[in-house]
Amino acid sequence: MATKIKIGRKDKHLGEEVFFKLLDDFISDSYSGRRLKKNGTKISDGTIKNYIHFKKTLQQFSAYSTFEIKLFITDKLTQTEKERANWNCHLC
């Protein structure tokens, strides 16, 4: 089931906790069959295992480093902020 997230008017990005909740929803929707491939077939178990491994690896990385995970809401960013966020991602 999809997680409801409250986003304020001035919120320009979502934090790490919300990101991982959304990732959990993505994985569970893939597992249950709510997300399908383009041809309408269910996503394979191997792909879902890769999603789970990606989540665990990302959580370990964020726990052991000072890197902050942010999910930017592009509708609320100015053009300059979009460019800055884009460059920050490329420089990581």
C-alpha positions as YAML, in Angstrom:
chain: A
units: angstrom
residues:
- id: 1
  name: MET
  ca: [0.00, 0.00, 0.00]
- id: 2
  name: ALA
  ca: [1.31, 3.43, -0.90]
- id: 3
  name: THR
  ca: [2.65, 5.63, 1.86]
- id: 4
  name: LYS
  ca: [0.98, 9.00, 2.22]
- id: 5
  name: ILE
  ca: [3.53, 11.78, 2.54]
- id: 6
  name: LYS
  ca: [2.71, 15.30, 3.60]
- id: 7
  name: ILE
  ca: [4.71, 17.87, 1.70]
- id: 8
  name: GLY
  ca: [4.61, 21.48, 2.85]
- id: 9
  name: ARG
  ca: [4.51, 24.39, 0.46]
- id: 10
  name: LYS
  ca: [8.12, 25.34, 1.09]
- id: 11
  name: ASP
  ca: [9.55, 21.80, 1.19]
- id: 12
  name: LYS
  ca: [12.02, 21.45, -1.65]
- id: 13
  name: HIS
  ca: [13.36, 18.02, -0.76]
- id: 14
  name: LEU
  ca: [12.45, 14.95, 1.26]
- id: 15
  name: GLY
  ca: [14.77, 13.42, 3.81]
- id: 16
  name: GLU
  ca: [16.33, 10.03, 4.20]
- id: 17
  name: GLU
  ca: [13.51, 8.46, 6.23]
- id: 18
  name: VAL
  ca: [10.89, 9.32, 3.62]
- id: 19
  name: PHE
  ca: [13.17, 8.13, 0.83]
- id: 20
  name: PHE
  ca: [13.53, 4.68, 2.42]
- id: 21
  name: LYS
  ca: [9.77, 4.47, 3.06]
- id: 22
  name: LEU
  ca: [9.15, 5.17, -0.63]
- id: 23
  name: LEU
  ca: [11.78, 2.62, -1.60]
- id: 24
  name: ASP
  ca: [10.07, 0.03, 0.62]
- id: 25
  name: ASP
  ca: [6.77, 0.75, -1.14]
- id: 26
  name: PHE
  ca: [8.50, 0.40, -4.52]
- id: 27
  name: ILE
  ca: [9.90, -2.99, -3.52]
- id: 28
  name: SER
  ca: [6.64, -4.29, -2.03]
- id: 29
  name: ASP
  ca: [4.65, -3.13, -5.08]
- id: 30
  name: SER
  ca: [7.16, -4.93, -7.30]
- id: 31
  name: TYR
  ca: [6.87, -8.10, -5.22]
- id: 32
  name: SER
  ca: [3.06, -8.08, -5.06]
- id: 33
  name: GLY
  ca: [2.64, -7.53, -8.79]
- id: 34
  name: ARG
  ca: [1.28, -3.97, -8.65]
- id: 35
  name: ARG
  ca: [4.33, -2.90, -10.66]
- id: 36
  name: LEU
  ca: [4.71, -4.75, -13.94]
- id: 37
  name: LYS
  ca: [7.15, -4.78, -16.84]
- id: 38
  name: LYS
  ca: [6.24, -2.91, -20.02]
- id: 39
  name: ASN
  ca: [4.95, -6.13, -21.57]
- id: 40
  name: GLY
  ca: [2.60, -6.72, -18.60]
- id: 41
  name: THR
  ca: [4.50, -9.57, -16.93]
- id: 42
  name: LYS
  ca: [5.48, -9.66, -13.28]
- id: 43
  name: ILE
  ca: [8.93, -8.42, -12.24]
- id: 44
  name: SER
  ca: [11.29, -11.35, -11.58]
- id: 45
  name: ASP
  ca: [12.38, -12.44, -8.12]
- id: 46
  name: GLY
  ca: [16.02, -11.77, -9.04]
- id: 47
  name: THR
  ca: [15.24, -8.14, -9.82]
- id: 48
  name: ILE
  ca: [13.39, -7.76, -6.52]
- id: 49
  name: LYS
  ca: [16.39, -9.27, -4.69]
- id: 50
  name: ASN
  ca: [18.57, -6.67, -6.42]
- id: 51
  name: TYR
  ca: [16.23, -3.90, -5.20]
- id: 52
  name: ILE
  ca: [16.48, -5.24, -1.64]
- id: 53
  name: HIS
  ca: [20.28, -5.47, -1.86]
- id: 54
  name: PHE
  ca: [20.43, -1.92, -3.23]
- id: 55
  name: LYS
  ca: [18.37, -0.67, -0.28]
- id: 56
  name: LYS
  ca: [20.57, -2.45, 2.29]
- id: 57
  name: THR
  ca: [23.75, -1.19, 0.64]
- id: 58
  name: LEU
  ca: [22.45, 2.38, 0.51]
- id: 59
  name: GLN
  ca: [21.41, 2.23, 4.18]
- id: 60
  name: GLN
  ca: [24.86, 0.96, 5.18]
- id: 61
  name: PHE
  ca: [26.53, 3.67, 3.12]
- id: 62
  name: SER
  ca: [24.44, 6.43, 4.68]
- id: 63
  name: ALA
  ca: [25.05, 5.03, 8.19]
- id: 64
  name: TYR
  ca: [28.83, 4.95, 7.81]
- id: 65
  name: SER
  ca: [29.32, 8.21, 5.94]
- id: 66
  name: THR
  ca: [28.31, 11.82, 6.28]
- id: 67
  name: PHE
  ca: [26.54, 11.68, 2.91]
- id: 68
  name: GLU
  ca: [22.97, 12.92, 3.24]
- id: 69
  name: ILE
  ca: [20.32, 11.33, 1.01]
- id: 70
  name: LYS
  ca: [17.81, 13.84, -0.33]
- id: 71
  name: LEU
  ca: [14.97, 13.35, -2.77]
- id: 72
  name: PHE
  ca: [14.38, 16.67, -4.52]
- id: 73
  name: ILE
  ca: [10.87, 17.78, -5.49]
- id: 74
  name: THR
  ca: [11.60, 19.30, -8.88]
- id: 75
  name: ASP
  ca: [8.25, 21.08, -9.16]
- id: 76
  name: LYS
  ca: [9.24, 23.33, -6.27]
- id: 77
  name: LEU
  ca: [12.81, 24.15, -7.30]
- id: 78
  name: THR
  ca: [13.89, 27.21, -9.23]
- id: 79
  name: GLN
  ca: [15.92, 26.67, -12.38]
- id: 80
  name: THR
  ca: [19.14, 27.58, -10.55]
- id: 81
  name: GLU
  ca: [18.37, 25.13, -7.73]
- id: 82
  name: LYS
  ca: [17.62, 22.39, -10.28]
- id: 83
  name: GLU
  ca: [20.98, 22.96, -11.94]
- id: 84
  name: ARG
  ca: [22.78, 23.04, -8.59]
- id: 85
  name: ALA
  ca: [21.10, 19.81, -7.46]
- id: 86
  name: ASN
  ca: [21.95, 18.20, -10.77]
- id: 87
  name: TRP
  ca: [25.61, 19.20, -10.49]
- id: 88
  name: ASN
  ca: [25.80, 18.01, -6.89]
- id: 89
  name: CYS
  ca: [24.60, 14.58, -7.99]
- id: 90
  name: HIS
  ca: [27.18, 14.39, -10.75]
- id: 91
  name: LEU
  ca: [30.03, 15.39, -8.45]
- id: 92
  name: CYS
  ca: [29.35, 12.62, -5.92]
...
